[in-house]
């Protein structure tokens, strides 16, 4: 076939390209860890969800007021 010289030592963790591949992999791993375990547990509601909850509380107050009317 011939003498194939692929120079795979560049991709080893001690090589130049291998170091950067390893560094970028660790960086993205920490980013995914952050988004999966920290950001998803926050109570960050959307604007529509906040409005829906506010409207639901107002309707609940109106229903309670109809059940227990104030007599003057």
Contact map, one row per residue, 1 for C-alpha under 8 A:
111000000000000000000000000000000000000000000000000000000000000000000000
111100000000000000000000000000000000000000000000000000000000000000000000
111110000000000000000000000000000000000000000000000000000000000000000000
011111000000000000000000000000000000000000000000000000000000000000000000
001111100000000000000000000000000000000000000000000000000000000000000000
000111110000000000000000000000000000000000000000000000000000000000000000
000011111100000000000000000000000000000000000000000000000000000000000000
000001111111000000000000000000000000000000000000000000000000000000000000
000000111111001000000000000000000000000000000000000000000000000000000000
000000111111011111000000000000000000000000000000000000000000000000000000
000000011111111111100000000000000000000000000000000000000000000000000000
000000011111111011100000000000000000000000000000000000000000000000000000
000000000011111101100100000000000000000000000000000000000000000000000000
000000000111111101100000000000000000000000000000000000000000000000000000
000000001111111111100000000000000000000000000000000000000000000000000000
000000000110111111110000000000000000000000000000000000000000000000000000
000000000111001111111000000000000000000000000000000000000000000000000000
000000000111111111111100000000000000000000000000000000000000000000000000
000000000011111111111110000000000000000000000000000000000000000000000000
000000000000000111111111000000000000000000000000000000000000000000000000
000000000000000011111111100000000000000000000000000000000000000000000000
000000000000100001111111110000000000000000000000000000000000000000000000
000000000000000000111111111000000000000000000000000000000000000000000000
000000000000000000011111111100000000000000000000000000000000000000000000
000000000000000000001111111110000000000000000000000000000000000000000000
000000000000000000000111111111000000000000000000000000000000000000000000
000000000000000000000011111111100000000000000000000000000000000000000000
000000000000000000000001111111110000000000000000000000000000000000000000
000000000000000000000000111111111000000000000000000000000000000000000000
000000000000000000000000011111111100000000000000000000000000000000000000
000000000000000000000000001111111110000000000000000000000000000000000000
000000000000000000000000000111111111000000000000000000000000000000000000
000000000000000000000000000011111111110000000000000000000000000000000000
000000000000000000000000000001111111111000000000000000000000000000000000
000000000000000000000000000000111111111100000000000000000000000000000000
000000000000000000000000000000011111111100000000000000000000000000000000
000000000000000000000000000000001111111110000000000000000000000000000000
000000000000000000000000000000001111111111000000000000000000000000000000
000000000000000000000000000000000111111111000000000000000000000000000000
000000000000000000000000000000000011111111000000000000000000000000000000
000000000000000000000000000000000000111111100000000000000000000000000000
000000000000000000000000000000000000011111110000000000000000000000000000
000000000000000000000000000000000000000011111000000000000000000000000000
000000000000000000000000000000000000000001111100000000000000000000000000
000000000000000000000000000000000000000000111110110000000000000000000000
000000000000000000000000000000000000000000011111110000000000000000000000
000000000000000000000000000000000000000000001111111000000000000000000000
000000000000000000000000000000000000000000000111111100000000000000000000
000000000000000000000000000000000000000000001111111110000000000000000000
000000000000000000000000000000000000000000001111111111000000000000000000
000000000000000000000000000000000000000000000011111111100000000000000000
000000000000000000000000000000000000000000000001111111110000000000000000
000000000000000000000000000000000000000000000000111111111000000000000000
000000000000000000000000000000000000000000000000011111111100000000000000
000000000000000000000000000000000000000000000000001111111110000000000000
000000000000000000000000000000000000000000000000000111111111000000000000
000000000000000000000000000000000000000000000000000011111111100000000000
000000000000000000000000000000000000000000000000000001111111110000000000
000000000000000000000000000000000000000000000000000000111111111000000000
000000000000000000000000000000000000000000000000000000011111111100000000
000000000000000000000000000000000000000000000000000000001111111110000000
000000000000000000000000000000000000000000000000000000000111111111000000
000000000000000000000000000000000000000000000000000000000011111111100000
000000000000000000000000000000000000000000000000000000000001111111110000
000000000000000000000000000000000000000000000000000000000000111111111100
000000000000000000000000000000000000000000000000000000000000011111111000
000000000000000000000000000000000000000000000000000000000000001111111000
000000000000000000000000000000000000000000000000000000000000000111111100
000000000000000000000000000000000000000000000000000000000000000011111110
000000000000000000000000000000000000000000000000000000000000000010011111
000000000000000000000000000000000000000000000000000000000000000000001111
000000000000000000000000000000000000000000000000000000000000000000000111
